[in-house]
């Protein structure tokens, strides 16, 4: 339980730093960042595996690179649901989702 809470807090902190480095992403405060981090985790557990199976042929053809596109589209979709979180286009969504994936991977490796 503590690992999950720490993971959500680190992702929320990363989300707060993203607008400084990636133009096109807007996060308005800790509340929006925490909601996005929580929903990002829920999407990662529920929706992403289903979409991963459905897009498996495309993923095999592109040697796994389509998973980056899928993550970016989910990140962009998330911006439509959370007030105070906005993504201006596909490229900022791609960059933001890659940064979140790297931070999440490093955090999982550290824990």
Buried (B, 14 or more C-beta within 10 A) or exposed (E): EEEEEEBBBBBBBBBBEBBEEBEBBBBBEBEBBBBBBBBBBEBBEEEBEEBEEEBEEEBEEEEEEBBBBBBBBBBBEBBEEBEBBBBBEBEBBBBBBBBBBEBBEEBEEEE
